[in-house]
Amino acid sequence: MQINSFAPTKELLEDYKNGLSEQEYETRYREQINKLSDIYSFFKIMAKQAKGRDILLLCYEKKSAFCHRHILSDIIYERYGYRIQEL
C-alpha cells in the first residue's frame, strides 16, 4: 500500500530545488503536516491495515541528506514521544 499523505507537495519540492532555504522548507513542510488532523490516528489505522507487518516510511534522499522524513520524525517525537528508527 502506498500513501502519500506525508510527502512534501510538488510546489514545495520545486521551490526547494530552486533555492528555498532548509529553514523555510521545514517551516512550510510543518505547515503542511499541521493541516493533517491527527497523525497518531492515521498511524493507528495504518498499523491495523498492516496486520502485524512493519510500516515503512520511504523517500529517495540519502540517509544523511536533508529530508522531509527527518522533519516528520521530529514532529512525531514532539507530539507523541515516539522515536522513528531510520534504516
Residue pairs with C-beta under 8 A, 6 or more apart in sequence:
1 49
3 46
5 36
5 42
6 33
6 57
6 68
6 72
7 59
7 68
8 16
8 25
8 29
8 32
8 68
9 32
12 20
12 25
12 28
12 29
12 32
15 25
15 28
16 25
20 28
22 66
25 66
26 71
29 68
29 71
29 72
30 71
30 75
33 39
33 71
33 72
33 75
36 42
39 75
39 76
39 79
39 80
40 79
40 80
43 55
46 55
47 55
56 87
57 69
57 72
57 84
59 67
59 68
59 69
61 67
61 69
63 86
69 84
69 86
72 84
73 83
73 84
73 86
76 82
76 84
77 83
77 84
